[in-house]
Amino acid sequence: MNGHLSHVVTVSVFAALGLALVLMALLAHRRSSKLPTIGQLVRAALGRRSVQVLLVLAWWWVGWHFFAAGG
């Protein structure tokens, strides 16, 4: 039963984060909004070397755990 509860909590948290991301994206595209769009955020983040390194490490981790280790 405990495993089921943690699964429900995990799915709920990711659903809430996804909903918040969609809501912020919609709000960013309003005329009077001062929020940056997702594209602007990504462009600004990828301009930093530390974010680029973290992105490569995260991609490596995903590849190692889901693609290489599965076979």
ZAGU-757086 format. One record per residue (C-alpha): chain; y negated, z negated, x negated; residue number from 0. Coordinates in Angstrom, 3 decimals, m for minus. Example, Ala and Ser with C-alpha at 12.3 -4.5 7.8 and 13.67 -1.06 7.14 Angstrom:
<nodes>
{node A, {4.500, m7.800, m12.300}, 0}
{node A, {1.060, m7.140, m13.670}, 1}
</nodes>
This chain:
<nodes>
{node A, {0.000, 0.000, 0.000}, 0}
{node A, {m2.405, m0.788, m2.846}, 1}
{node A, {m1.980, 2.726, m4.285}, 2}
{node A, {m2.911, 4.218, m0.925}, 3}
{node A, {m6.058, 2.093, m0.727}, 4}
{node A, {m7.214, 3.119, m4.203}, 5}
{node A, {m6.617, 6.774, m3.288}, 6}
{node A, {m8.735, 6.405, m0.144}, 7}
{node A, {m11.503, 4.687, m2.100}, 8}
{node A, {m11.451, 7.382, m4.800}, 9}
{node A, {m11.585, 10.233, m2.290}, 10}
{node A, {m14.343, 8.470, m0.347}, 11}
{node A, {m16.490, 7.974, m3.455}, 12}
{node A, {m16.110, 11.627, m4.508}, 13}
{node A, {m16.889, 12.776, m0.951}, 14}
{node A, {m20.022, 10.595, m0.889}, 15}
{node A, {m21.139, 11.958, m4.276}, 16}
{node A, {m20.539, 15.524, m3.102}, 17}
{node A, {m22.489, 14.914, 0.094}, 18}
{node A, {m25.366, 13.380, m1.887}, 19}
{node A, {m25.401, 16.401, m4.211}, 20}
{node A, {m25.540, 18.834, m1.274}, 21}
{node A, {m28.289, 16.800, 0.400}, 22}
{node A, {m30.378, 16.679, m2.787}, 23}
{node A, {m29.900, 20.425, m3.302}, 24}
{node A, {m31.113, 21.108, 0.232}, 25}
{node A, {m34.099, 18.811, m0.229}, 26}
{node A, {m34.992, 20.446, m3.572}, 27}
{node A, {m35.377, 23.845, m1.919}, 28}
{node A, {m38.047, 22.685, 0.531}, 29}
{node A, {m41.553, 23.964, m0.170}, 30}
{node A, {m43.199, 20.571, m0.580}, 31}
{node A, {m40.366, 19.067, m2.647}, 32}
{node A, {m40.940, 17.745, m6.124}, 33}
{node A, {m37.187, 17.481, m6.774}, 34}
{node A, {m35.795, 19.941, m9.324}, 35}
{node A, {m33.091, 22.352, m8.189}, 36}
{node A, {m29.568, 22.076, m9.597}, 37}
{node A, {m30.208, 25.135, m11.762}, 38}
{node A, {m33.316, 23.550, m13.241}, 39}
{node A, {m31.423, 20.325, m13.954}, 40}
{node A, {m28.555, 22.155, m15.657}, 41}
{node A, {m30.945, 24.300, m17.708}, 42}
{node A, {m32.869, 21.215, m18.847}, 43}
{node A, {m29.692, 19.272, m19.661}, 44}
{node A, {m28.077, 22.092, m21.636}, 45}
{node A, {m31.196, 22.337, m23.774}, 46}
{node A, {m30.127, 19.115, m25.494}, 47}
{node A, {m27.509, 19.222, m28.252}, 48}
{node A, {m25.938, 15.911, m27.150}, 49}
{node A, {m25.228, 17.277, m23.659}, 50}
{node A, {m23.699, 20.423, m25.141}, 51}
{node A, {m21.365, 18.346, m27.326}, 52}
{node A, {m20.384, 16.113, m24.401}, 53}
{node A, {m19.670, 19.186, m22.279}, 54}
{node A, {m17.366, 20.649, m24.948}, 55}
{node A, {m15.571, 17.298, m25.327}, 56}
{node A, {m15.145, 16.960, m21.564}, 57}
{node A, {m13.779, 20.511, m21.311}, 58}
{node A, {m11.377, 19.775, m24.188}, 59}
{node A, {m10.189, 16.581, m22.451}, 60}
{node A, {m9.574, 18.426, m19.175}, 61}
{node A, {m7.693, 21.185, m20.982}, 62}
{node A, {m5.582, 18.720, m22.947}, 63}
{node A, {m4.622, 16.567, m19.968}, 64}
{node A, {m4.141, 19.194, m17.292}, 65}
{node A, {m3.143, 22.385, m19.086}, 66}
{node A, {m1.605, 21.632, m22.496}, 67}
{node A, {0.259, 18.419, m21.659}, 68}
{node A, {1.805, 19.845, m18.473}, 69}
{node A, {4.128, 22.247, m20.274}, 70}
</nodes>
